[in-house]
Amino acid sequence: MNALDAAASAHPDARALDDGRRQWTWSQLRDEALPLAAALRSRHGLQSGDVVATCLPATAEHVLLLHAAWYAGLTVAPLHAGLPEAELRARLAHLSPALLVAGDALPPGRTAVSMHELTDASRSSPAAETATALSAEPGNSDALCSILYTSGSSGAPHAVAHGWRQHRAAASAAHANIPLGAGDCWQCVIPLHHIGGLAILTRALFSGCAVRLHDGFDVDEVAAALRTDGVTVSSLVPTMLHRLLEADDALRGDALPPLRAVLLGGAGAPDGLWQRIRARDLPVVGTYGMTESCAQVATADPLRWREEAGTAGRSLPGVQMDIRDAEGRRCGSGDEGEIYLRGPMIADGYFRDPDATATAFKADWLATGDIGVLDRDGRLRVLARREDMILSGGEKVYPAAVEAVLLRHADVTDAAVVGIEDEEWGQRVAAAVVLRTDTDISEVEAFCRAELAAYQLPRIWRVLDALPRTASGKILRGKLQEMIRA
């Protein structure tokens, strides 16, 4: 049975989708997705396996379209709605989608339809046409479900292809740590073109929980939804949680009785943020995953969140995790090295990119490029991206460690650290900070001298109005390096 049919059959009257203005039950979601699915098949001639690219904001209409495409046996490729035209053209050329669904301003020279036109076409589809268009049962477990681009925060983005097999395995692993069902509600603030957002939709589909959808991060709206909309699980990146805590002093665990867990991932969280989390008694669990792993592969135990605060917890069921040195040998407990992953949720490779696939996917293992360490209890701490680690005068400098010190300064509201090439030192440590007041940067530098080893001290400083970040909150370190060099 198609997954959407199964959800509608098992939980017909349970809340499935809520955008803050309207709610859909699972049966209503299915009934509104079917005519869209028929329009994709009959009006646009799409066949099972065809790729449908979307370039839309995170609205309920977009969610309905994704479910419709899946129901019709299609592969979805959500793209960032704010991509510059040149980048959008490059990704469309790489994907060669059978159809692009975008806003009313459609890019020229491409088979495209606006969401408005597609919705109108679906409303005019007679019931017989809908039944005929969807007579073939879609949902083959080996079929391709999605193609998503990595964040590109440290380099060129890669397109990652996931089948339904990987999405189901990822959902099963996550469910073992935080079981969800009808009556639960997962707050989705992460963009739908990001694996952290799209995976919420697929995991809700398999579990029957509702999705509380947000089109972007509005701190007041997100806080209000946590209080009033029955949210039991939320997914945030550290920047989002920091802004929530800054804006709302009353946001505490005892004021959010339905909330079971806030999954915190996408970037490292500084110690100061974890201290505020404990002080607010918020059930925040660290998590680790990536586009290639279909989101989470390690997550802290929500029942032991205080004990495991600051870690990404243990690997989820079905996930094998190794820490390896530069020669590929397995590291011991407490030794840092590159994180390697294996499991049924790991992608088979990059879409139409055999060279990048050969580099990262090795003998059934994914070489993540992330540097981490496992403690004696098997809990993971992620230290840095391999390419983000700074080598200065032969010493390793982890940006997150320096950033954590910077963020402890009362007048630093945001900070990022990168390496800048240097003939003498190999790289010099450079810091970019956003300041709360007109604080002299020399005060921040003096603070760091008291807290950091000499080799960790930033030698280059920049004060910025805002740091360059992706839509999911990650620092665009390559862009920041360009800004510092300028």
C-alpha positions as CSV (number, residue, x, y, z in Angstrom):
1,M,0.0,0.0,0.0
2,N,1.2,3.5,-0.8
3,A,2.6,5.2,2.4
4,L,0.1,8.1,2.2
5,D,-2.8,5.7,1.8
6,A,-1.5,3.7,4.8
7,A,-1.3,6.8,6.9
8,A,-4.8,8.0,5.9
9,S,-6.2,4.5,6.6
10,A,-4.5,4.1,10.0
11,H,-5.0,7.7,11.3
12,P,-7.8,9.3,9.1
13,D,-8.8,11.9,11.7
14,A,-5.4,12.6,13.2
15,R,-3.7,15.9,12.5
16,A,-1.2,15.5,9.7
17,L,-0.2,19.1,8.8
18,D,-0.5,22.5,10.4
19,D,0.8,25.7,9.0
20,G,-0.5,28.0,11.7
21,R,-3.5,29.0,9.6
22,R,-5.1,25.6,8.7
23,Q,-4.9,22.0,9.8
24,W,-5.2,18.9,7.6
25,T,-5.9,15.4,8.9
26,W,-4.2,12.5,7.2
27,S,-7.3,11.7,5.2
28,Q,-7.7,15.4,4.1
29,L,-4.0,15.5,3.1
30,R,-4.4,12.4,1.0
31,D,-7.6,13.6,-0.6
32,E,-5.9,16.9,-1.6
33,A,-2.7,15.3,-2.8
34,L,-4.4,12.9,-5.1
35,P,-5.7,15.4,-7.7
36,L,-2.2,17.0,-7.8
37,A,-0.7,13.6,-8.3
38,A,-3.1,13.0,-11.2
39,A,-2.3,16.3,-12.8
40,L,1.4,15.5,-12.7
41,R,0.8,12.2,-14.4
42,S,-2.0,13.0,-16.9
43,R,-1.6,16.7,-17.6
44,H,2.2,16.7,-17.7
45,G,2.8,13.2,-19.0
46,L,5.2,12.2,-16.1
47,Q,6.1,8.6,-15.5
48,S,7.2,6.7,-12.4
49,G,10.8,7.6,-11.7
50,D,10.8,11.0,-13.4
51,V,12.3,13.9,-11.4
52,V,10.2,16.8,-10.4
53,A,12.2,19.8,-9.2
54,T,10.5,22.3,-6.9
55,C,11.6,25.9,-6.2
56,L,9.1,27.0,-3.6
57,P,8.9,28.3,-0.1
58,A,8.1,26.0,2.8
59,T,4.3,26.3,2.5
60,A,1.5,23.8,3.0
61,E,1.0,23.8,-0.8
62,H,4.6,22.7,-1.2
63,V,4.1,19.9,1.2
64,L,1.0,18.8,-0.6
65,L,2.9,18.8,-3.9
66,L,5.7,16.7,-2.4
67,H,3.2,14.1,-1.2
68,A,1.5,14.2,-4.5
69,A,4.7,13.6,-6.4
70,W,5.6,10.7,-4.2
71,Y,2.1,9.3,-4.6
72,A,2.5,9.4,-8.3
73,G,5.8,7.5,-8.1
74,L,8.0,10.5,-8.9
75,T,11.3,11.6,-7.4
76,V,11.4,15.1,-5.8
77,A,14.3,17.5,-5.9
78,P,13.5,20.5,-3.7
79,L,15.7,23.5,-4.5
80,H,16.3,26.6,-2.4
81,A,13.7,29.2,-3.5
82,G,16.2,32.0,-3.1
83,L,18.9,30.6,-5.4
84,P,20.6,33.1,-7.7
85,E,19.5,32.5,-11.3
86,A,22.9,31.3,-12.4
87,E,23.0,28.7,-9.6
88,L,19.4,27.6,-10.3
89,R,20.2,27.1,-14.0
90,A,23.3,25.0,-13.0
91,R,21.3,22.7,-10.8
92,L,18.6,22.3,-13.3
93,A,21.1,21.4,-15.9
94,H,22.6,18.8,-13.6
95,L,19.2,17.4,-12.6
96,S,17.5,17.5,-16.0
97,P,14.1,17.3,-14.3
98,A,11.1,16.3,-16.3
99,L,9.2,19.2,-14.7
100,L,10.0,22.2,-12.6
101,V,7.3,23.6,-10.3
102,A,8.1,27.1,-9.1
103,G,6.5,30.4,-8.1
104,D,4.7,32.6,-10.6
105,A,8.0,34.0,-11.9
106,L,9.2,31.0,-13.9
107,P,12.8,30.7,-15.2
108,P,12.9,30.9,-19.0
109,G,14.0,28.1,-21.2
110,R,12.8,25.2,-19.0
111,T,9.8,22.9,-18.8
112,A,8.1,24.6,-15.9
113,V,4.7,25.2,-14.3
114,S,3.7,27.5,-11.5
115,M,2.2,26.1,-8.4
116,H,-0.9,28.2,-9.1
117,E,-1.3,26.6,-12.6
118,L,-0.8,23.1,-11.2
119,T,-3.3,23.6,-8.5
120,D,-5.9,24.9,-11.0
121,A,-5.2,21.9,-13.3
122,S,-5.7,19.5,-10.4
123,R,-9.1,21.1,-9.5
124,S,-10.4,20.5,-13.0
125,S,-9.3,16.8,-13.1
126,P,-12.4,14.6,-13.1
127,A,-12.5,11.7,-10.7
128,A,-12.2,9.2,-13.5
129,E,-9.0,10.9,-14.8
130,T,-7.5,10.8,-11.3
131,A,-8.2,7.1,-10.9
132,T,-6.8,6.3,-14.3
133,A,-3.6,8.4,-13.8
134,L,-2.9,6.6,-10.5
135,S,-4.0,3.1,-11.4
136,A,-0.4,1.9,-11.2
137,E,0.6,1.4,-7.5
138,P,3.6,3.5,-6.8
139,G,5.9,3.2,-3.8
140,N,8.5,0.6,-4.8
141,S,10.9,0.4,-1.9
142,D,13.9,0.6,-4.2
143,A,12.5,3.6,-6.1
144,L,14.3,6.9,-5.8
145,C,12.5,9.2,-3.4
146,S,14.5,12.4,-3.3
147,I,17.5,14.3,-4.6
148,L,18.9,17.0,-2.2
149,Y,22.0,19.2,-2.5
150,T,24.4,19.4,0.4
151,S,24.7,22.8,2.1
152,G,28.0,23.7,0.4
153,S,29.1,25.4,3.5
154,S,32.7,24.3,3.0
155,G,32.8,23.8,-0.7
156,A,30.8,23.0,-3.8
157,P,27.5,21.3,-3.0
158,H,26.8,17.7,-4.1
159,A,23.5,16.2,-5.1
160,V,22.6,13.2,-2.8
161,A,20.0,10.7,-4.1
162,H,18.0,8.7,-1.5
163,G,15.6,5.8,-2.2
164,W,12.5,5.0,-0.1
165,R,14.7,2.3,1.4
166,Q,17.0,4.8,2.9
167,H,14.2,7.1,4.2
168,R,12.4,4.1,5.8
169,A,15.6,2.9,7.5
170,A,16.4,6.4,8.7
171,A,12.9,6.8,10.1
172,S,13.0,3.4,11.8
173,A,16.4,4.3,13.5
174,A,15.1,7.7,14.7
175,H,11.9,6.1,15.9
176,A,13.8,3.7,18.1
177,N,15.3,6.6,20.0
178,I,12.2,8.9,20.1
179,P,9.0,6.9,19.2
180,L,6.4,9.0,17.6
181,G,2.8,8.4,16.6
182,A,-0.6,10.0,15.9
183,G,-1.0,12.7,18.5
184,D,2.7,13.7,18.3
185,C,3.6,16.9,16.5
186,W,7.1,17.6,14.9
187,Q,7.9,21.3,14.5
188,C,9.6,21.9,11.1
189,V,11.6,25.1,10.9
190,I,14.4,23.6,8.8
191,P,13.9,24.4,5.1
192,L,12.4,21.6,2.9
193,H,15.3,21.7,0.5
194,H,17.5,20.6,3.5
195,I,17.5,16.9,4.6
196,G,16.6,18.0,8.2
197,G,13.4,19.5,6.9
198,L,12.5,16.9,4.2
199,A,13.2,14.0,6.6
200,I,10.5,15.4,9.0
201,L,7.9,14.9,6.3
202,T,8.9,11.3,5.5
203,R,9.2,10.4,9.2
204,A,5.8,11.9,9.9
205,L,4.4,9.9,6.9
206,F,5.7,6.6,8.4
207,S,4.8,7.3,12.0
208,G,1.5,9.2,11.6
209,C,2.7,12.3,13.7
210,A,1.7,15.8,12.6
211,V,4.0,18.4,11.1
212,R,3.9,22.0,12.4
213,L,5.3,23.8,9.4
214,H,7.0,27.2,9.5
215,D,7.9,29.1,6.3
216,G,11.2,30.5,7.7
217,F,12.4,31.2,11.2
218,D,10.3,33.9,12.9
219,V,11.4,33.8,16.5
220,D,8.0,34.9,17.9
221,E,6.0,32.5,15.8
222,V,8.3,29.6,16.6
223,A,8.1,30.3,20.4
224,A,4.3,30.7,20.2
225,A,3.9,27.4,18.4
226,L,6.0,25.7,21.0
227,R,3.6,27.0,23.7
228,T,0.2,26.5,22.0
229,D,0.4,24.1,19.1
230,G,1.0,20.8,20.9
231,V,4.6,20.4,19.7
232,T,6.2,17.3,21.1
233,V,9.4,17.4,19.0
234,S,11.3,20.3,17.4
235,S,14.3,20.4,15.2
236,L,16.6,23.5,15.5
237,V,20.1,24.5,14.7
238,P,22.1,26.3,17.5
239,T,21.6,29.7,16.0
240,M,17.9,29.3,16.1
241,L,17.8,28.1,19.7
242,H,20.2,30.9,20.8
243,R,17.8,33.4,19.3
244,L,14.8,31.8,20.9
245,L,16.4,31.9,24.4
246,E,17.6,35.5,23.8
247,A,14.1,36.7,22.8
248,D,12.0,34.8,25.4
249,D,13.2,34.6,29.0
250,A,10.1,32.6,29.9
251,L,10.8,29.8,27.5
252,R,11.5,27.0,29.9
253,G,10.9,23.2,30.1
254,D,8.2,23.5,32.7
255,A,6.2,25.9,30.5
256,L,6.1,23.4,27.6
257,P,4.5,20.3,29.0
258,P,4.0,18.4,25.7
259,L,7.6,19.0,24.6
260,R,9.6,15.7,24.6
261,A,12.7,16.7,22.8
262,V,14.4,19.5,20.8
263,L,16.8,17.9,18.3
264,L,19.8,20.2,18.1
265,G,22.1,19.6,15.1
266,G,23.4,21.1,11.9
267,A,26.4,22.7,13.6
268,G,28.3,22.5,16.9
269,A,26.7,24.2,19.9
270,P,29.0,26.2,22.2
271,D,29.3,25.3,25.9
272,G,27.5,28.5,26.8
273,L,24.4,27.5,25.0
274,W,24.4,24.1,26.8
275,Q,24.6,25.9,30.1
276,R,21.6,28.0,29.2
277,I,19.7,24.9,28.1
278,R,20.3,23.3,31.5
279,A,19.3,26.4,33.3
280,R,16.0,26.5,31.4
281,D,15.5,22.8,32.0
282,L,14.8,22.3,28.2
283,P,14.9,18.7,26.9
284,V,17.5,19.4,24.2
285,V,19.3,16.5,22.6
286,G,22.3,16.8,20.4
287,T,22.1,15.0,17.1
288,Y,24.5,14.2,14.3
289,G,23.8,13.5,10.7
290,M,24.1,14.8,7.1
291,T,22.5,14.8,3.8
292,E,24.4,11.6,2.8
293,S,23.1,9.8,5.9
294,C,19.4,10.8,5.4
295,A,19.7,13.0,8.6
296,Q,20.2,11.5,12.0
297,V,22.7,8.7,12.6
298,A,23.5,9.6,16.2
299,T,21.2,11.3,18.8
300,A,21.4,11.7,22.6
301,D,18.8,9.8,24.7
302,P,15.9,12.2,25.5
303,L,15.5,10.5,28.8
304,R,19.1,11.2,29.7
305,W,19.5,14.6,28.1
306,R,21.1,16.3,31.0
307,E,23.8,13.6,31.3
308,E,24.5,13.6,27.5
309,A,24.3,17.3,27.0
310,G,27.1,18.6,24.7
311,T,27.3,15.3,22.8
312,A,25.5,13.8,19.8
313,G,24.8,10.7,21.8
314,R,25.3,7.2,20.6
315,S,24.8,5.8,17.1
316,L,21.2,4.9,16.3
317,P,20.1,1.3,15.7
318,G,21.4,0.0,12.4
319,V,24.2,2.5,12.2
320,Q,27.8,1.5,12.3
321,M,30.2,4.3,13.3
322,D,34.0,4.2,13.2
323,I,36.6,6.9,14.1
324,R,39.6,6.4,11.9
325,D,43.0,8.0,11.7
326,A,44.6,9.4,8.5
327,E,45.8,5.9,7.5
328,G,42.3,4.5,7.9
329,R,43.0,2.6,11.1
330,R,40.3,2.5,13.8
331,C,41.0,4.9,16.7
332,G,40.6,4.0,20.3
333,S,38.2,5.6,22.8
334,G,39.0,9.2,23.3
335,D,41.2,9.5,20.2
336,E,40.1,11.9,17.5
337,G,39.8,11.0,13.9
338,E,37.5,11.1,10.9
339,I,34.0,9.8,11.3
340,Y,33.0,6.8,9.0
341,L,29.5,5.6,8.7
342,R,27.8,2.5,7.4
343,G,24.1,1.5,7.5
344,P,20.9,1.0,5.4
345,M,20.1,4.8,5.6
346,I,23.4,5.8,3.9
347,A,23.0,7.0,0.3
348,D,24.6,4.9,-2.5
349,G,26.5,7.9,-3.8
350,Y,26.2,11.3,-5.4
351,F,23.8,11.9,-8.3
352,R,25.7,12.0,-11.6
353,D,29.0,12.6,-9.8
354,P,31.2,9.5,-10.0
355,D,34.4,11.2,-8.9
356,A,32.9,12.7,-5.7
357,T,31.2,9.3,-5.1
358,A,34.5,7.5,-5.3
359,T,36.2,9.9,-2.9
360,A,33.5,9.7,-0.1
361,F,32.0,6.2,-0.5
362,K,34.6,3.5,0.2
363,A,33.8,-0.2,0.5
364,D,30.3,0.3,1.9
365,W,31.5,3.0,4.2
366,L,30.9,6.8,4.0
367,A,33.9,8.9,4.8
368,T,32.1,11.9,6.2
369,G,34.9,14.4,6.3
370,D,34.0,15.2,9.9
371,I,36.4,15.0,12.8
372,G,35.0,13.5,16.0
373,V,35.8,11.4,19.1
374,L,33.9,8.6,20.9
375,D,34.0,8.5,24.7
376,R,34.2,5.3,26.6
377,D,30.4,5.0,26.6
378,G,30.2,5.3,22.8
379,R,28.9,8.9,22.8
380,L,30.0,11.1,19.9
381,R,31.5,14.5,20.0
382,V,31.9,16.2,16.7
383,L,34.9,18.5,16.6
384,A,35.0,20.0,13.1
385,R,34.7,19.4,9.4
386,R,38.0,18.1,8.2
387,E,38.4,21.0,5.8
388,D,37.5,23.5,8.5
389,M,40.2,22.4,10.9
390,I,43.1,24.9,10.9
391,L,46.7,23.9,10.9
392,S,48.8,26.8,12.2
393,G,52.5,26.2,12.7
394,G,51.9,22.5,13.0
395,E,49.2,22.8,15.6
396,K,45.6,21.8,15.1
397,V,43.0,24.5,15.8
398,Y,39.4,23.5,16.0
399,P,37.2,26.5,15.1
400,A,34.4,25.4,17.4
401,A,36.7,25.6,20.4
402,V,37.8,29.2,19.7
403,E,34.2,30.2,18.8
404,A,33.0,28.9,22.1
405,V,35.4,31.2,23.9
406,L,34.4,34.2,21.8
407,L,30.7,33.6,22.5
408,R,31.4,33.7,26.2
409,H,32.3,37.4,25.9
410,A,29.2,39.4,27.0
411,D,29.3,41.6,24.0
412,V,29.8,39.0,21.3
413,T,26.5,37.9,19.8
414,D,27.8,35.7,17.0
415,A,31.3,34.5,16.0
416,A,33.0,32.3,13.5
417,V,36.7,31.2,13.1
418,V,38.4,30.2,9.8
419,G,41.9,29.7,8.6
420,I,43.6,32.1,6.2
421,E,46.6,30.9,4.2
422,D,49.9,32.2,5.4
423,E,53.4,31.7,4.0
424,E,55.1,31.4,7.4
425,W,52.5,29.6,9.5
426,G,50.6,27.6,6.8
427,Q,47.4,29.2,8.1
428,R,46.6,32.0,10.5
429,V,43.6,31.9,12.8
430,A,41.0,34.5,11.8
431,A,37.9,35.5,13.7
432,A,34.8,37.3,12.6
433,V,32.5,38.6,15.3
434,V,29.2,40.4,15.6
435,L,29.1,42.7,18.6
436,R,26.2,43.8,20.8
437,T,27.6,47.3,21.5
438,D,30.4,49.5,20.3
439,T,32.9,47.3,22.2
440,D,36.5,47.8,21.1
441,I,37.7,44.6,19.5
442,S,40.9,44.8,21.6
443,E,38.7,44.0,24.7
444,V,37.6,40.8,23.0
445,E,41.2,40.0,22.0
446,A,42.3,40.5,25.6
447,F,39.5,38.2,26.8
448,C,40.7,35.5,24.4
449,R,44.3,35.8,25.5
450,A,43.2,34.8,29.0
451,E,41.2,31.8,27.8
452,L,43.1,30.3,24.8
453,A,46.5,28.8,24.2
454,A,48.8,31.0,22.1
455,Y,48.4,28.9,19.0
456,Q,44.6,29.2,19.2
457,L,44.5,33.0,19.4
458,P,43.0,34.7,16.4
459,R,45.7,36.8,14.6
460,I,43.2,38.4,12.2
461,W,40.0,40.1,13.3
462,R,36.9,41.3,11.5
463,V,33.8,43.0,13.0
464,L,30.7,42.3,10.8
465,D,27.0,43.2,11.0
466,A,26.1,39.5,10.3
467,L,27.9,36.3,9.5
468,P,27.2,34.6,6.2
469,R,25.1,31.5,6.8
470,T,23.1,29.0,4.8
471,A,19.3,28.8,5.1
472,S,19.8,26.0,7.7
473,G,22.1,28.1,9.8
474,K,25.6,26.8,8.9
475,I,28.4,29.2,8.5
476,L,29.5,29.7,4.9
477,R,33.1,29.4,5.8
478,G,34.4,29.8,2.2
479,K,32.4,33.0,1.8
480,L,33.7,34.2,5.2
481,Q,37.3,33.6,4.1
482,E,36.7,35.7,1.0
483,M,35.2,38.5,3.2
484,I,38.2,38.4,5.5
485,R,40.7,38.4,2.6
486,A,39.0,41.4,1.0
